């Protein structure tokens, strides 16, 4: 028997801006060339600030060239530009000529080289939003997914062309969707979702569209552009490229400025603040501060640069959690997590999934059960204060406060890097807290958590790695015991929900046997080795401890262990 | 960067006209105008007309007030120095008048506790960090102010008032706050250090009060310097362990707010906490001691809280728990000392 999700209330939203030409991202791409030049110039200025002498600039250039050549030697990707080796060779040759130059000549030449590098990086990073291919992509996603859904679910001839089911039935949007729409008209939205799967970006893209919002820009790992199908989707959805192999100062500065300036110009953005996909399956508790700080910096610049009398555009941070029964990459992610935790050796980022696997997964996803839900959190200002629907910041007592005051000393706006670093840290704590609060617990999370914790309790002397090495075929949990524990933990989840510390899906309510069934049917549903199953006697078994651990981790951090 | 000159017409606020609060106000008054808030209108009048409070002459730059709203409106920088038991209430009253541009540097060495309904500090068995907060955490919870710091160190009010050489540490996550506090407080006889481990410094300041009571007790028993040296060094170890369990770093305990303050308070009969220990050893009961003083010795409260935290986090804290038994159960100081001297742990330093 299927446990039916409460009738989805998701409705269709009208676009908040009429035509694509009104969209900030379109404006940005229309002036793409000027924008790239601005980014390159400003990051050049910034680097000059932190490396004021010519000697320091030259050292930075040498370090950059060295690192880039090492990268090209060791780890070259399909998407890397063909002229790369040539470009860096030229820079290197010109650097070698410095010994023969006078100090004045060196200064001019060094600065010219630096600007050349930041310009190259800026255009490498820059996205290229095209209205026409955005529309195509949107239609392809809608049409393709719609056909798949209907073809698979309504088992009648001709169903393939009907529209009984849409993506809206498959993907639930809960939370502050209306507020998000309102905030996007009042200011610039920076959406910060949790990151579990490579699918997240596409999913978020669809959600933004279906909420009637203009396209957002976002930084996507360059590795994803190796997969052609994803590359096409992402470029057209407004992605810019983030190359995590490049750790040199000019690159990092350019990347940060790209995002800061785009936000400053009003382009709604998406950051995955966890940096990469959560390897452990836990909700992120450590965020990357670099990109977050660009939101704070952009807000401060807006306060500084907006002419007096004009309204300052506010920046809103909107946390979003994506809730899955199943994460395609789970077995590999948890493998990486465990081996890096077990012994801290370096693990290169690699994706074993090509276009074909992705299509297969999508097909499975749309033809079988397994829903996804997306929780949209209440908007925050850049200091982590809640904002109302009109974008006004509120303190804990509901009093309206002026965000500008955070940047003033003696009532004058000041730039204080250390202060803003601290603000970034505070904001990241707040986002993590919000993630846990808006997280939606699924039945599959519950069963995975309870089962794993029960096994752990059975062997209190084993550490995590010893536990995971236990032979799976010998491990059985009696159903009755499992059922009672699930009930206990579920009760605690209800309690947490009342305290406003977590949410749960509606399917978590009702008869516990049905909830457990729903959970078991869905947890890691498409994996070759299922993390949880019932055996012939009706007791609980696992085929794969590692992935079970992964899905269990989703509920880590709520102190639920006590109730096992 | 913070501006170099603090505009002279803007007063700095001090909340709490107790002993320490009055002295801090006087020190600030050397550099700028000060608004000093006292809860009691009689105190305000006394300061206004007699220019005197708790035996301290009041500097001419100080203006007393009874109005928190006025203080918050006129001052961007505020030093709240009220007993920990009233701190949260004070913040609740102050909070509606605060804005994100305010900077708060508190000088209170104690914990705030929030208990589940129906429980009291006496009935609750154990306390964890969600129930026990430092003052900076109370400020952050109760108001929109984020630029928060604390003042800690060996600051015996009477010596400061006499202009004797001394030092303090200002701890904050923000360099801006440290720089500002330094500029406001530093003078020829007073050195100011900065520390970024806000919670660590706060914890050091709070936890040392426990050891101060013990030092008083040793002194009350008539013991000499060997015993004191023993107490200070073992007390230090205990503070480090407790401090780490409660979220501070070891290093904060090695600085002014840790060892600096500890040595001072353990040697001074001027310290209220020391006095409590001294009189206990002389055979007075806690009730008679409390009845005979109008100032609050933070240490008593702290012993009770810290003992219950140590139980929760399973930290070995022999000095704190024997003090607890002396204060709230019927152990005598003599018995306690016997117990401690037989305590079986004999590793000198194991926390570095």
Interface residues (C-beta under 8 A of the other chain):
Chain A: X383 X385 X395 X396 X397 X399 X401 X402 X403 X405 X406 X408 X409 X410 X411 X412 X414 X415 X416 X418 X419 X422 X423 X425 X426
Chain B: X1 X2 X3 X6 X7 X10 X76 X95 X96 X99 X100 X101 X141 X142 X143 X144 X146 X147 X173 X174 X175 X176
